[in-house]
Amino acid sequence: MEEKLPMWTSAVFLLTFLLGCASPGAGAENSPLKVCLISGSNEYRSDVSLSEFQSYLETHFNVQCTLLKAQGRLNRRGEYGELPGLEALDDSDVALFFSRRITIQGEQLEKIKKYCGAGRPIVAVRTASHGFQNWLEFDRVVLGGNYQGHYGETKSPATYSPAVAQSHPLLEGVGVIQSLYTLYKNDPVAEDTQVLMTGSTVDGTQPAAWTRLHNGGRVFYTSIGGLEDFKNPSFMRLLVNALFWTARREVEPK
């Protein structure tokens, strides 16, 4: 006669089987998205914008931020020269750059180059296209951009509109954005970019947000990003989408 296993033995076997079938990273998707926010655009008060953005992210999404602020005496053009704490990039899932011509060099600049060269996820905002005075190639080589200054001040706002007919996860929940800040001249951008939004004023139309791959890593750039833009729900949603998308994760609200 066949011997029956005790009920508790069967339960243990089933539990062991289910645990064995789980992927090694099961539960890892619930870990916070680690975002390194790099601030260094004195002209646009990025310290204020990114501090408020950090609070918004950590309050509403499964995100943990580290905010690095450029420091040192401002030079005659109002640019910083030091960016301490860059070792935080090592443990980050994605980096957001919002600097303007900061003059870091040596080990600090090499840490930025190492992060980008490794194909790590990148989100870059407005002046990041000329964010590092000693590495202006960041715009062309990493972002795929072509920054050539900007149009002059106008009384009419710049209007930023989605530029692709097909759906893209970066544009989910993003509508038309109007901004009082100048429109950047970026045309033409690299051939391997996908332009997601264009900006228009009375002076012309320019690519204003795009994606590309750099060394296998996802990159997103937008020329939008004035202080008041960070109060616009569509712009905030665009950046949130970009952080998760470049990190190859779905947006995770709390």
N, C-alpha and C positions, 0 to 999 in steps of 0.2 A: 504494500500500500504506500502511495506517495506521501512523503512527509510534508506538511504545510509549514511555511515560515511564519513565525509570530507576526502579528500586525505591525508592531513597532519596527521590526526589521524591514518590512516592505516600505514603510514610510521613510526610513533613513535612506534606503536604496533610491527611492524616488527623488528625495531632496538632493542626494549626491549627484544623480543623473542630471537634474535640472541645473545645478551649479556648474557641472562640467560642460553643459551645452552653452552656458553664457560666455559671451566673448570676453577676452582678457580685460578689455577696457570698459566693461559694463559698469554704468554709473558714472564714468568719466565725463559723459555728456552733461552731467549736472554740475560739474565744477564751473566756477565763474570764468568768464572770458577775461583774461588778464590783458589790460590795455595800458600801454605806456604813452602818456600824453607829453609831448615835448613842446614847450612854450619858449618863444624867443622873438616875438614880433612886437617890439615896443610901439611901433606906429599904430598898430591895431589893438593894442592892449590885450594881447593874447592871454596874459596871466589871468585877467578878469574873465574872459570868455571861457577859457578851459577850466578854470576853477568851478564856474557855474555848470559847465557841461559835465564835469566829473560828478557833481552832486546829482544832476539829472540822471546820468547813466546808472549810478549806483543805487538810486532810489527806485528806478522803474525797470531796470533790466538786470539780468544775471551777469553782472560785470564787476570786476575789481580793478581799480585804476591806481596807477602811480603817476603823479604829476611832477615832471622835472622842469625847473624854471632856469632859463639862462641868467647869468649873473655877471658881476664885474662892472667896472666903470664904463659908462656909455661913451663911445667915441664921438667925434664931432658930428657924425651923421646919425647919432642916436641908436647905435648898434652895440650889442653885448659881445663879450669876448670869452666867457666861460660857460660851460654846461656840465656841472657836476652830476654824479649819480647815474651815469650811462650804463653801469653794470646791470641796471634794472632791465635793459633790453634783453639780456640773456634768458630771463624767465618769462618774458612777455609773449602773448599769443599774437599781438598786433601792435604796431606803433603808429601813432598819429603825430605828424609833424606840422607845426605851425610856428615857424621861425622866419626871421627876415635878416639876411646878410650877416648873421652872427659870425664872428671871426675866429671861431675855435680852430685849433690845429693840433698836430701831434697826436697823442694817444686818444684824445677825445674825438677828433675827426675820424681817426681810424676805426673807432668803435661804431660810428655811424656807417662808414663804408663797409665794415664787416657785416653788419646787420643787413644792409641792402644787398650786398654781394652774395649773401647766402640764400637769397630768394625768399626772405621772410615777408609776411603780409605788411602792406604799407597803405596808410591813408594820409593824404597831404592836402593842406588847406591854404588857399590864397597865396600869401607871400612865401610859402614853402617852395614855390618854383624858383625863387632866388633866396633860399633859406640859409645857405652856407657860402659865405663870401669866398672861402678858399676851396670850394667845390661847387662852382656854379654849374658844372656838368650834370649835377644831380637832376636838374630839370630835363635835359635831353636824354641822358643815359638811363635814368631810373624811371622818371615819370612819363617820358615820351612827349614832353611839352616843348614849347617854342616861345617862351616869354619874351615879348618885345615892348614892354612898357604897357601903358594903358591910355584909353581915350581921356579927354579932359573932363572936368566937372560939368554936369548938366543939371538943369532943374527937373528934368524928367527922370524917373527911376529906370535902372536897367531891369529888363524883364527876362527871366530865365525860364525856359520851357523845355519839357522833354523832347528829345530829338529823335527817338527811335519809335517806330510803329509797333514793333514786337515788344512783348512784355519782358521786363528785366527785373529781377528781385531787388535791385538797388532803387528802382523807381516806385516800388510798392508804397502806397500812402503818400507819395510826393506829388504835389501839384505845382502850378506856376508860382515862381518866387520873384518878388519884386524887391530890389535893393537900391538904396540911395548911394552906394559906393561905386567907384569908377569901374568900367568894364575893361578887363584885361585883354590885351592882344596876344593871341596864342596861335593863330592860323598861319601855316598849316602845322598840325600836330603829326606825330609819327604815324606811318601807315598801319602799324599793327595795333593802334588804339581803337577802341569802340567809343565814339562820342555819344553820351547819354543825354546831355543838356546843352543847349546853346543860349547865349546871352545876346540881347539886342538893345541898342539905344538909337537915337537919331543919327549917330555916327556910323553904325554898322552892326554886323552880327559876327559873333566869335564862338568857337567851341569853349564851353565853360565847365564841363564835367565829363570825365572819361575814365575808362579802365584799360588795363593792358597786363601782360605778363612780363615780369622781369626775372630772369634766371629761374623760371618756373613758379615764382610767387605772384600772387595777385596784388595789383596796385590800383588804387583809386585816387584821382586828383580832382579838386574843384577850385575854381578861382573865386567862388563866393566865400564870404567869411568875415565881413565887417562885424563890429560889435553888436549892432542891432540885428544882424542876420541870425545871430544865435538865439534870438527871441522868436524867430519864425518857425512854427511847427513843422512846415515842410522841409526846411533846411535841417532842422534837428533830426527829423526822420531819415533824411538822406544820409547824414553822417552815421546814425545808428545802423542803418542798413549796410553801409560801407564797412563798418568795423566787423560786423558778423560775416559779411560776404567774403571779404578778403581773408578772413580766418577760416573760411569754408565751414561755417556753422549757420544754422537757422537762427533768426532773431529770437531771443529768449526773454520774454517779459517776466517780471516777478509776479 
